[in-house]
């Protein structure tokens, strides 16, 4: 298994405060890794350590299977990042901003047109950045982080403050990068709905600890719906289902089951009716990923 990023017991303390505690991230090549957590959970601290901007108190970071403390320069030559707001010269055009950076990075001039094409800013190349919308500025920031053709791209809250169309622009761009350019992307956010639209893998951090790390599908599995049965005598109905070998729960006058196929629903209704119980209503109650995220981060369920 080729891990692009691997941390082992990564920790950071600020005096008595433990900002990050024993984090074990595992990010494979070509993934869009959604790094999720409430504000203040330790996401930005972790990202700063991954970028070598902050030293860990303990633990190790390996990027491209190299130790960041020993080979920082070689590693960062292959990493692009957008942390907080992109910096740019408002009085210069998009092209001129990228040219200033290109000279520092020493990449060919042709690369400017390539990255402007990738972020769909080709038409605005010669417009001054001060006239750009927030979404365009964010895309220019991503273009700048792509100039040196990195293998790993780290984006910290890239859709923060954007309007819905700006969010869709950035989301579509991020989804294209692994497919078209083989990039691996880490994207941090406190918005689950945002990560749900883009990520292939998810890591959830709460109070500096990693409480979940798996595929987005696995996370969706926790959001499986319940089926509720409203009947005229719910306690009798519940006992009758148990007597027929059907595992159900009963609460506040409602019978409910986790994971229930259409065939099973039909069978339950048949059993209840045969026992002389009137079935008033059968409802499906979906749990949103948002609810699961809240449940996890509130510590009600450690996964």
ZADO-1210 file (C-alpha; in nm, 4 decimals, padded with zeros to 6 digits):
<atoms>
<atom x="00.0000" y="00.0000" z="00.0000" code="UNK" pos="1"/>
<atom x="00.1526" y="00.3309" z="-00.1081" code="UNK" pos="2"/>
<atom x="00.0852" y="00.6000" z="00.1488" code="UNK" pos="3"/>
<atom x="00.1598" y="00.9551" z="00.0371" code="UNK" pos="4"/>
<atom x="00.1134" y="01.0842" z="00.3928" code="UNK" pos="5"/>
<atom x="00.1609" y="00.8824" z="00.7093" code="UNK" pos="6"/>
<atom x="00.1830" y="01.0211" z="01.0616" code="UNK" pos="7"/>
<atom x="00.2571" y="00.8217" z="01.3736" code="UNK" pos="8"/>
<atom x="00.1451" y="00.9442" z="01.7170" code="UNK" pos="9"/>
<atom x="00.1697" y="01.3016" z="01.5911" code="UNK" pos="10"/>
<atom x="00.1198" y="01.5412" z="01.8840" code="UNK" pos="11"/>
<atom x="00.1452" y="01.9143" z="01.9473" code="UNK" pos="12"/>
<atom x="00.1244" y="02.0938" z="02.2800" code="UNK" pos="13"/>
<atom x="00.1077" y="02.4671" z="02.3458" code="UNK" pos="14"/>
<atom x="00.2032" y="02.4930" z="02.7119" code="UNK" pos="15"/>
<atom x="-00.0563" y="02.2856" z="02.8956" code="UNK" pos="16"/>
<atom x="-00.2942" y="02.2732" z="02.5992" code="UNK" pos="17"/>
<atom x="-00.2838" y="01.9574" z="02.3843" code="UNK" pos="18"/>
<atom x="-00.3819" y="02.0807" z="02.0362" code="UNK" pos="19"/>
<atom x="-00.3124" y="01.7497" z="01.8569" code="UNK" pos="20"/>
<atom x="-00.2923" y="01.4118" z="02.0336" code="UNK" pos="21"/>
<atom x="-00.1379" y="01.0938" z="01.8879" code="UNK" pos="22"/>
<atom x="-00.2702" y="01.1424" z="01.5346" code="UNK" pos="23"/>
<atom x="-00.2190" y="00.8489" z="01.2962" code="UNK" pos="24"/>
<atom x="-00.3140" y="00.9678" z="00.9482" code="UNK" pos="25"/>
<atom x="-00.2896" y="00.7328" z="00.6502" code="UNK" pos="26"/>
<atom x="-00.3479" y="00.8901" z="00.3101" code="UNK" pos="27"/>
<atom x="-00.3104" y="00.6865" z="-00.0078" code="UNK" pos="28"/>
<atom x="-00.2041" y="00.8071" z="-00.3519" code="UNK" pos="29"/>
<atom x="-00.4830" y="00.9613" z="-00.5615" code="UNK" pos="30"/>
<atom x="-00.7222" y="01.0071" z="-00.2692" code="UNK" pos="31"/>
<atom x="-00.9203" y="01.3194" z="-00.1855" code="UNK" pos="32"/>
<atom x="-00.8834" y="01.3005" z="00.1917" code="UNK" pos="33"/>
<atom x="-01.1442" y="01.5032" z="00.3780" code="UNK" pos="34"/>
<atom x="-00.9960" y="01.6214" z="00.7074" code="UNK" pos="35"/>
<atom x="-01.3017" y="01.7090" z="00.9122" code="UNK" pos="36"/>
<atom x="-01.3588" y="01.8606" z="01.2509" code="UNK" pos="37"/>
<atom x="-01.5198" y="02.1534" z="01.4323" code="UNK" pos="38"/>
<atom x="-01.3273" y="02.4809" z="01.4428" code="UNK" pos="39"/>
<atom x="-01.0526" y="02.4539" z="01.7037" code="UNK" pos="40"/>
<atom x="-01.0292" y="02.0739" z="01.6737" code="UNK" pos="41"/>
<atom x="-00.6620" y="02.0810" z="01.5672" code="UNK" pos="42"/>
<atom x="-00.6961" y="02.0716" z="01.1865" code="UNK" pos="43"/>
<atom x="-00.4891" y="02.3795" z="01.1030" code="UNK" pos="44"/>
<atom x="-00.2207" y="02.2854" z="01.3592" code="UNK" pos="45"/>
<atom x="-00.1924" y="01.9424" z="01.1908" code="UNK" pos="46"/>
<atom x="-00.1700" y="02.1008" z="00.8441" code="UNK" pos="47"/>
<atom x="00.1007" y="02.3417" z="00.9611" code="UNK" pos="48"/>
<atom x="00.3012" y="02.0443" z="01.0919" code="UNK" pos="49"/>
<atom x="00.2537" y="01.8566" z="00.7619" code="UNK" pos="50"/>
<atom x="00.3888" y="02.1612" z="00.5776" code="UNK" pos="51"/>
<atom x="00.6894" y="02.1939" z="00.8088" code="UNK" pos="52"/>
<atom x="00.5645" y="02.5324" z="00.9354" code="UNK" pos="53"/>
<atom x="00.5439" y="02.4031" z="01.2913" code="UNK" pos="54"/>
<atom x="00.7443" y="02.1398" z="01.4759" code="UNK" pos="55"/>
<atom x="00.5582" y="01.8517" z="01.6378" code="UNK" pos="56"/>
<atom x="00.6009" y="01.8059" z="02.0148" code="UNK" pos="57"/>
<atom x="00.6299" y="01.4320" z="01.9451" code="UNK" pos="58"/>
<atom x="00.5562" y="01.1718" z="01.6780" code="UNK" pos="59"/>
<atom x="00.6659" y="01.1412" z="01.3150" code="UNK" pos="60"/>
<atom x="00.5477" y="01.2646" z="00.9747" code="UNK" pos="61"/>
<atom x="00.6310" y="01.0812" z="00.6546" code="UNK" pos="62"/>
<atom x="00.5398" y="01.2315" z="00.3192" code="UNK" pos="63"/>
<atom x="00.6268" y="01.0314" z="00.0045" code="UNK" pos="64"/>
<atom x="00.7785" y="00.7801" z="00.2537" code="UNK" pos="65"/>
<atom x="01.0366" y="01.0420" z="00.3614" code="UNK" pos="66"/>
<atom x="01.0744" y="01.1880" z="00.7107" code="UNK" pos="67"/>
<atom x="00.9841" y="01.5591" z="00.7048" code="UNK" pos="68"/>
<atom x="01.2390" y="01.6457" z="00.9751" code="UNK" pos="69"/>
<atom x="01.5228" y="01.5041" z="00.7606" code="UNK" pos="70"/>
<atom x="01.4146" y="01.5792" z="00.4018" code="UNK" pos="71"/>
<atom x="01.1883" y="01.8815" z="00.4341" code="UNK" pos="72"/>
<atom x="01.3162" y="02.0704" z="00.1266" code="UNK" pos="73"/>
<atom x="01.2869" y="01.7698" z="-00.1101" code="UNK" pos="74"/>
<atom x="00.9385" y="01.6862" z="00.0237" code="UNK" pos="75"/>
<atom x="00.8017" y="02.0412" z="00.0010" code="UNK" pos="76"/>
<atom x="00.9259" y="02.0722" z="-00.3577" code="UNK" pos="77"/>
<atom x="00.6442" y="01.8275" z="-00.4405" code="UNK" pos="78"/>
<atom x="00.3734" y="01.9750" z="-00.2154" code="UNK" pos="79"/>
<atom x="00.1348" y="02.2575" z="-00.3033" code="UNK" pos="80"/>
<atom x="-00.0759" y="02.4317" z="-00.0404" code="UNK" pos="81"/>
<atom x="-00.3410" y="02.6907" z="00.0180" code="UNK" pos="82"/>
<atom x="-00.3624" y="02.7726" z="00.3880" code="UNK" pos="83"/>
<atom x="-00.5965" y="03.0543" z="00.4891" code="UNK" pos="84"/>
<atom x="-00.6450" y="03.3294" z="00.2288" code="UNK" pos="85"/>
<atom x="-00.4252" y="03.3263" z="-00.0829" code="UNK" pos="86"/>
<atom x="-00.1790" y="03.6145" z="-00.1014" code="UNK" pos="87"/>
<atom x="-00.1627" y="03.8130" z="-00.4259" code="UNK" pos="88"/>
<atom x="-00.0804" y="04.1613" z="-00.5595" code="UNK" pos="89"/>
<atom x="-00.4203" y="04.3272" z="-00.6254" code="UNK" pos="90"/>
<atom x="-00.2798" y="04.5849" z="-00.8710" code="UNK" pos="91"/>
<atom x="-00.1286" y="04.3115" z="-01.0926" code="UNK" pos="92"/>
<atom x="-00.3124" y="04.0815" z="-01.3328" code="UNK" pos="93"/>
<atom x="-00.3632" y="03.7100" z="-01.2666" code="UNK" pos="94"/>
<atom x="-00.0849" y="03.6341" z="-01.5187" code="UNK" pos="95"/>
<atom x="00.1577" y="03.8839" z="-01.3573" code="UNK" pos="96"/>
<atom x="00.0889" y="03.7413" z="-01.0095" code="UNK" pos="97"/>
<atom x="00.1748" y="03.3925" z="-01.1304" code="UNK" pos="98"/>
<atom x="00.4815" y="03.5220" z="-01.3192" code="UNK" pos="99"/>
<atom x="00.6220" y="03.6724" z="-00.9977" code="UNK" pos="100"/>
<atom x="00.5851" y="03.3347" z="-00.8263" code="UNK" pos="101"/>
<atom x="00.7110" y="03.1396" z="-01.1291" code="UNK" pos="102"/>
<atom x="01.0450" y="03.3256" z="-01.1145" code="UNK" pos="103"/>
<atom x="01.0914" y="03.2201" z="-00.7506" code="UNK" pos="104"/>
<atom x="00.9989" y="02.8586" z="-00.8249" code="UNK" pos="105"/>
<atom x="01.2057" y="02.8450" z="-01.1434" code="UNK" pos="106"/>
<atom x="00.9408" y="02.6637" z="-01.3512" code="UNK" pos="107"/>
<atom x="00.8949" y="02.7202" z="-01.7288" code="UNK" pos="108"/>
<atom x="00.6817" y="03.0149" z="-01.8441" code="UNK" pos="109"/>
<atom x="00.4461" y="02.7796" z="-02.0293" code="UNK" pos="110"/>
<atom x="00.3306" y="02.6499" z="-01.6903" code="UNK" pos="111"/>
<atom x="00.1380" y="02.9768" z="-01.6218" code="UNK" pos="112"/>
<atom x="-00.1029" y="02.9141" z="-01.9113" code="UNK" pos="113"/>
<atom x="-00.1358" y="02.5497" z="-01.8062" code="UNK" pos="114"/>
<atom x="-00.2420" y="02.6300" z="-01.4483" code="UNK" pos="115"/>
<atom x="-00.4749" y="02.9107" z="-01.5598" code="UNK" pos="116"/>
<atom x="-00.6385" y="02.6549" z="-01.7906" code="UNK" pos="117"/>
<atom x="-00.6675" y="02.3989" z="-01.5051" code="UNK" pos="118"/>
<atom x="-00.8478" y="02.6483" z="-01.2774" code="UNK" pos="119"/>
<atom x="-01.0497" y="02.7936" z="-01.5701" code="UNK" pos="120"/>
<atom x="-00.9108" y="03.1472" z="-01.5386" code="UNK" pos="121"/>
<atom x="-00.7634" y="03.1691" z="-01.8927" code="UNK" pos="122"/>
<atom x="-01.0154" y="03.4364" z="-01.9968" code="UNK" pos="123"/>
<atom x="-00.9311" y="03.6500" z="-01.6916" code="UNK" pos="124"/>
<atom x="-00.5503" y="03.6135" z="-01.7263" code="UNK" pos="125"/>
<atom x="-00.4980" y="03.9833" z="-01.8075" code="UNK" pos="126"/>
<atom x="-00.7491" y="04.1277" z="-01.5633" code="UNK" pos="127"/>
<atom x="-00.6343" y="04.2938" z="-01.2419" code="UNK" pos="128"/>
<atom x="-00.6887" y="04.0732" z="-00.9374" code="UNK" pos="129"/>
<atom x="-00.8514" y="04.3547" z="-00.7368" code="UNK" pos="130"/>
<atom x="-01.1586" y="04.3150" z="-00.9626" code="UNK" pos="131"/>
<atom x="-01.1843" y="03.9387" z="-00.9017" code="UNK" pos="132"/>
<atom x="-01.4690" y="03.7727" z="-00.7114" code="UNK" pos="133"/>
<atom x="-01.3805" y="03.5734" z="-00.3992" code="UNK" pos="134"/>
<atom x="-01.4193" y="03.2474" z="-00.5944" code="UNK" pos="135"/>
<atom x="-01.1817" y="03.3714" z="-00.8670" code="UNK" pos="136"/>
<atom x="-00.9238" y="03.4768" z="-00.6054" code="UNK" pos="137"/>
<atom x="-00.9501" y="03.1324" z="-00.4469" code="UNK" pos="138"/>
<atom x="-00.8989" y="02.9672" z="-00.7874" code="UNK" pos="139"/>
<atom x="-00.5965" y="03.1909" z="-00.8473" code="UNK" pos="140"/>
<atom x="-00.4607" y="03.0750" z="-00.5091" code="UNK" pos="141"/>
<atom x="-00.5023" y="02.7133" z="-00.6210" code="UNK" pos="142"/>
<atom x="-00.3368" y="02.7965" z="-00.9573" code="UNK" pos="143"/>
<atom x="-00.0376" y="02.9357" z="-00.7651" code="UNK" pos="144"/>
<atom x="-00.0176" y="02.6186" z="-00.5531" code="UNK" pos="145"/>
<atom x="-00.0176" y="02.4079" z="-00.8741" code="UNK" pos="146"/>
<atom x="00.2595" y="02.6008" z="-01.0551" code="UNK" pos="147"/>
<atom x="00.5374" y="02.3572" z="-00.9615" code="UNK" pos="148"/>
<atom x="00.3174" y="02.0559" z="-01.0498" code="UNK" pos="149"/>
<atom x="00.2971" y="01.9067" z="-00.6977" code="UNK" pos="150"/>
<atom x="00.2089" y="01.5438" z="-00.6225" code="UNK" pos="151"/>
<atom x="00.0317" y="01.6429" z="-00.3009" code="UNK" pos="152"/>
<atom x="-00.2022" y="01.9395" z="-00.2605" code="UNK" pos="153"/>
<atom x="-00.3085" y="02.0569" z="00.0876" code="UNK" pos="154"/>
<atom x="-00.6081" y="02.2915" z="00.1063" code="UNK" pos="155"/>
<atom x="-00.7232" y="02.4403" z="00.4362" code="UNK" pos="156"/>
<atom x="-01.0941" y="02.5379" z="00.4249" code="UNK" pos="157"/>
<atom x="-01.0777" y="02.6290" z="00.0505" code="UNK" pos="158"/>
<atom x="-01.4495" y="02.7133" z="00.0220" code="UNK" pos="159"/>
<atom x="-01.4623" y="02.9405" z="00.3288" code="UNK" pos="160"/>
<atom x="-01.6568" y="03.2599" z="00.2615" code="UNK" pos="161"/>
<atom x="-01.7568" y="03.1630" z="-00.0932" code="UNK" pos="162"/>
<atom x="-02.1064" y="03.1978" z="-00.2367" code="UNK" pos="163"/>
<atom x="-02.2814" y="02.8816" z="-00.3680" code="UNK" pos="164"/>
<atom x="-02.1510" y="02.9210" z="-00.7248" code="UNK" pos="165"/>
<atom x="-01.7955" y="02.9797" z="-00.5952" code="UNK" pos="166"/>
<atom x="-01.8238" y="02.6638" z="-00.3809" code="UNK" pos="167"/>
<atom x="-01.9362" y="02.4569" z="-00.6830" code="UNK" pos="168"/>
<atom x="-01.6446" y="02.5953" z="-00.8928" code="UNK" pos="169"/>
<atom x="-01.3849" y="02.4953" z="-00.6305" code="UNK" pos="170"/>
<atom x="-01.5528" y="02.1594" z="-00.5654" code="UNK" pos="171"/>
<atom x="-01.5505" y="02.0648" z="-00.9354" code="UNK" pos="172"/>
<atom x="-01.1888" y="02.1742" z="-00.9691" code="UNK" pos="173"/>
<atom x="-01.0774" y="01.9645" z="-00.6691" code="UNK" pos="174"/>
<atom x="-01.2615" y="01.6557" z="-00.7992" code="UNK" pos="175"/>
<atom x="-01.0861" y="01.6835" z="-01.1385" code="UNK" pos="176"/>
<atom x="-00.7290" y="01.7051" z="-01.0080" code="UNK" pos="177"/>
<atom x="-00.6723" y="01.3424" z="-00.8951" code="UNK" pos="178"/>
<atom x="-00.8419" y="01.2011" z="-01.2071" code="UNK" pos="179"/>
<atom x="-00.6650" y="01.4226" z="-01.4594" code="UNK" pos="180"/>
<atom x="-00.3292" y="01.4880" z="-01.2936" code="UNK" pos="181"/>
<atom x="-00.2846" y="01.1956" z="-01.0506" code="UNK" pos="182"/>
<atom x="-00.2660" y="01.4317" z="-00.7544" code="UNK" pos="183"/>
<atom x="-00.3403" y="01.3414" z="-00.3916" code="UNK" pos="184"/>
<atom x="-00.5422" y="01.6060" z="-00.2069" code="UNK" pos="185"/>
<atom x="-00.5961" y="01.6799" z="00.1615" code="UNK" pos="186"/>
<atom x="-00.8850" y="01.9163" z="00.2153" code="UNK" pos="187"/>
<atom x="-00.9739" y="02.0364" z="00.5637" code="UNK" pos="188"/>
<atom x="-01.3198" y="02.1610" z="00.6481" code="UNK" pos="189"/>
<atom x="-01.5669" y="02.1958" z="00.9334" code="UNK" pos="190"/>
<atom x="-01.8549" y="02.1387" z="00.6880" code="UNK" pos="191"/>
<atom x="-01.9503" y="01.7766" z="00.6418" code="UNK" pos="192"/>
<atom x="-02.1815" y="01.8512" z="00.3476" code="UNK" pos="193"/>
<atom x="-01.8800" y="01.9969" z="00.1640" code="UNK" pos="194"/>
<atom x="-01.6539" y="01.6956" z="00.2246" code="UNK" pos="195"/>
<atom x="-01.9383" y="01.4556" z="00.1400" code="UNK" pos="196"/>
<atom x="-01.9484" y="01.6041" z="-00.2131" code="UNK" pos="197"/>
<atom x="-01.5751" y="01.5578" z="-00.2787" code="UNK" pos="198"/>
<atom x="-01.3861" y="01.3177" z="-00.0555" code="UNK" pos="199"/>
<atom x="-01.3026" y="00.9522" z="-00.1119" code="UNK" pos="200"/>
<atom x="-01.1559" y="00.9092" z="00.2394" code="UNK" pos="201"/>
<atom x="-01.2449" y="01.0896" z="00.5624" code="UNK" pos="202"/>
<atom x="-01.0566" y="01.1582" z="00.8832" code="UNK" pos="203"/>
<atom x="-01.2543" y="01.3193" z="01.1666" code="UNK" pos="204"/>
<atom x="-01.0673" y="01.5012" z="01.4397" code="UNK" pos="205"/>
<atom x="-01.2218" y="01.6203" z="01.7654" code="UNK" pos="206"/>
<atom x="-01.0301" y="01.7921" z="02.0484" code="UNK" pos="207"/>
<atom x="-00.7036" y="01.6990" z="01.8777" code="UNK" pos="208"/>
<atom x="-00.7848" y="01.3267" z="01.8495" code="UNK" pos="209"/>
<atom x="-00.8667" y="01.1253" z="01.5383" code="UNK" pos="210"/>
<atom x="-01.2040" y="00.9632" z="01.6108" code="UNK" pos="211"/>
<atom x="-01.2771" y="00.8183" z="01.2651" code="UNK" pos="212"/>
<atom x="-01.0696" y="00.7354" z="00.9569" code="UNK" pos="213"/>
<atom x="-01.2207" y="00.5398" z="00.6694" code="UNK" pos="214"/>
<atom x="-01.3911" y="00.5701" z="00.3307" code="UNK" pos="215"/>
<atom x="-01.6804" y="00.8123" z="00.2760" code="UNK" pos="216"/>
<atom x="-01.8945" y="00.5018" z="00.1980" code="UNK" pos="217"/>
<atom x="-01.8160" y="00.3587" z="00.5410" code="UNK" pos="218"/>
<atom x="-01.9226" y="00.6865" z="00.6971" code="UNK" pos="219"/>
<atom x="-02.2463" y="00.6828" z="00.4968" code="UNK" pos="220"/>
<atom x="-02.3137" y="00.3359" z="00.6360" code="UNK" pos="221"/>
<atom x="-02.3595" y="00.5000" z="00.9767" code="UNK" pos="222"/>
<atom x="-02.6359" y="00.7097" z="00.8200" code="UNK" pos="223"/>
<atom x="-02.8582" y="00.4128" z="00.7382" code="UNK" pos="224"/>
<atom x="-03.2261" y="00.4897" z="00.7817" code="UNK" pos="225"/>
<atom x="-03.4609" y="00.3577" z="01.0488" code="UNK" pos="226"/>
<atom x="-03.8094" y="00.2359" z="00.9577" code="UNK" pos="227"/>
<atom x="-04.0843" y="00.3473" z="01.1987" code="UNK" pos="228"/>
<atom x="-04.4187" y="00.1676" z="01.2415" code="UNK" pos="229"/>
<atom x="-04.7060" y="00.3625" z="01.3984" code="UNK" pos="230"/>
<atom x="-04.9792" y="00.1224" z="01.5130" code="UNK" pos="231"/>
<atom x="-05.2852" y="00.1241" z="01.7416" code="UNK" pos="232"/>
<atom x="-05.1221" y="-00.0856" z="02.0156" code="UNK" pos="233"/>
<atom x="-04.7483" y="-00.0433" z="01.9856" code="UNK" pos="234"/>
<atom x="-04.6419" y="-00.2470" z="02.2892" code="UNK" pos="235"/>
<atom x="-04.8546" y="-00.5438" z="02.1831" code="UNK" pos="236"/>
<atom x="-04.7264" y="-00.5065" z="01.8249" code="UNK" pos="237"/>
<atom x="-04.3647" y="-00.4958" z="01.9424" code="UNK" pos="238"/>
<atom x="-04.4071" y="-00.8109" z="02.1556" code="UNK" pos="239"/>
<atom x="-04.5773" y="-00.9856" z="01.8670" code="UNK" pos="240"/>
<atom x="-04.2820" y="-00.9053" z="01.6339" code="UNK" pos="241"/>
<atom x="-04.0332" y="-01.0366" z="01.8926" code="UNK" pos="242"/>
<atom x="-04.2412" y="-01.3547" z="01.9272" code="UNK" pos="243"/>
<atom x="-04.2127" y="-01.3983" z="01.5483" code="UNK" pos="244"/>
<atom x="-03.8323" y="-01.3675" z="01.5627" code="UNK" pos="245"/>
<atom x="-03.8237" y="-01.0089" z="01.4285" code="UNK" pos="246"/>
<atom x="-03.5739" y="-00.7951" z="01.6210" code="UNK" pos="247"/>
<atom x="-03.7347" y="-00.4539" z="01.6705" code="UNK" pos="248"/>
<atom x="-03.7082" y="-00.1653" z="01.9165" code="UNK" pos="249"/>
<atom x="-03.9894" y="00.0164" z="02.0883" code="UNK" pos="250"/>
<atom x="-03.9782" y="00.3748" z="02.2157" code="UNK" pos="251"/>
<atom x="-04.2333" y="00.6525" z="02.2796" code="UNK" pos="252"/>
<atom x="-04.5176" y="00.4445" z="02.1369" code="UNK" pos="253"/>
<atom x="-04.3356" y="00.3747" z="01.8091" code="UNK" pos="254"/>
<atom x="-04.1866" y="00.0455" z="01.6838" code="UNK" pos="255"/>
<atom x="-03.8673" y="00.0901" z="01.4817" code="UNK" pos="256"/>
<atom x="-03.6068" y="-00.1206" z="01.3033" code="UNK" pos="257"/>
<atom x="-03.2596" y="-00.0388" z="01.1711" code="UNK" pos="258"/>
<atom x="-03.1879" y="-00.1555" z="00.8131" code="UNK" pos="259"/>
<atom x="-03.5107" y="-00.2829" z="00.6681" code="UNK" pos="260"/>
<atom x="-03.5680" y="-00.4092" z="00.3130" code="UNK" pos="261"/>
<atom x="-03.9011" y="-00.3586" z="00.1332" code="UNK" pos="262"/>
<atom x="-03.9715" y="-00.7340" z="00.1662" code="UNK" pos="263"/>
<atom x="-03.9112" y="-00.7195" z="00.5417" code="UNK" pos="264"/>
<atom x="-04.1441" y="-00.4164" z="00.5775" code="UNK" pos="265"/>
<atom x="-04.4195" y="-00.6079" z="00.3884" code="UNK" pos="266"/>
<atom x="-04.3660" y="-00.9141" z="00.6117" code="UNK" pos="267"/>
<atom x="-04.3863" y="-00.7039" z="00.9318" code="UNK" pos="268"/>
<atom x="-04.7098" y="-00.5379" z="00.8170" code="UNK" pos="269"/>
<atom x="-04.8546" y="-00.8821" z="00.7370" code="UNK" pos="270"/>
<atom x="-04.7581" y="-01.0201" z="01.0820" code="UNK" pos="271"/>
<atom x="-04.9107" y="-00.7181" z="01.2617" code="UNK" pos="272"/>
<atom x="-05.2356" y="-00.7286" z="01.0624" code="UNK" pos="273"/>
<atom x="-05.2733" y="-01.1031" z="01.1215" code="UNK" pos="274"/>
<atom x="-05.2460" y="-01.0345" z="01.4965" code="UNK" pos="275"/>
<atom x="-05.5326" y="-00.7857" z="01.4658" code="UNK" pos="276"/>
<atom x="-05.3131" y="-00.4742" z="01.5005" code="UNK" pos="277"/>
<atom x="-05.3977" y="-00.1725" z="01.2841" code="UNK" pos="278"/>
<atom x="-05.0960" y="-00.0246" z="01.1017" code="UNK" pos="279"/>
<atom x="-05.1500" y="00.3529" z="01.0687" code="UNK" pos="280"/>
<atom x="-04.8244" y="00.4544" z="00.9080" code="UNK" pos="281"/>
<atom x="-04.4829" y="00.3215" z="00.7962" code="UNK" pos="282"/>
<atom x="-04.2102" y="00.5872" z="00.7693" code="UNK" pos="283"/>
<atom x="-03.8432" y="00.5935" z="00.6815" code="UNK" pos="284"/>
<atom x="-03.6334" y="00.8223" z="00.9024" code="UNK" pos="285"/>
<atom x="-03.2948" y="00.9076" z="00.7516" code="UNK" pos="286"/>
<atom x="-03.0035" y="01.0171" z="00.9667" code="UNK" pos="287"/>
<atom x="-02.7997" y="01.2773" z="00.7894" code="UNK" pos="288"/>
<atom x="-02.4216" y="01.2602" z="00.7809" code="UNK" pos="289"/>
<atom x="-02.4383" y="01.5937" z="00.9629" code="UNK" pos="290"/>
<atom x="-02.6121" y="01.4266" z="01.2595" code="UNK" pos="291"/>
<atom x="-02.3535" y="01.1481" z="01.2659" code="UNK" pos="292"/>
<atom x="-02.0704" y="01.4010" z="01.2581" code="UNK" pos="293"/>
<atom x="-02.2258" y="01.5875" z="01.5521" code="UNK" pos="294"/>
<atom x="-02.2765" y="01.2629" z="01.7413" code="UNK" pos="295"/>
<atom x="-01.9144" y="01.1614" z="01.6860" code="UNK" pos="296"/>
<atom x="-01.7667" y="01.4977" z="01.7775" code="UNK" pos="297"/>
<atom x="-01.9820" y="01.5273" z="02.0896" code="UNK" pos="298"/>
<atom x="-01.8257" y="01.2025" z="02.2036" code="UNK" pos="299"/>
<atom x="-02.1552" y="01.0160" z="02.2283" code="UNK" pos="300"/>
<atom x="-02.0150" y="00.7485" z="02.0002" code="UNK" pos="301"/>
<atom x="-01.6492" y="00.6608" z="01.9684" code="UNK" pos="302"/>
<atom x="-01.5906" y="00.4772" z="01.6429" code="UNK" pos="303"/>
</atoms>
